[in-house]
Amino acid sequence: MTVNEAVRATAGIVILISLALGHWVNQSWYLFTAFVGLNLLQSAFTRWCPAMWLFRKMGLKETDSCS
């Protein structure tokens, strides 16, 4: 798994969990969903997000060597 794949997977999981929490627990959780979406949007332009630092420290590679 590459850094970009890990970021996408993490964002998807966090969005789905926060949507479920917003539906079943409290609608304020939708703000967290919006935060994740905004973070993904800014990372599309800056090519950086906080999770990338963590995944690099965990030893994930930037790109797949096969491509």
Order of alpha helices (4+ residues) and beta strands (2+ residues): alpha-alpha-alpha
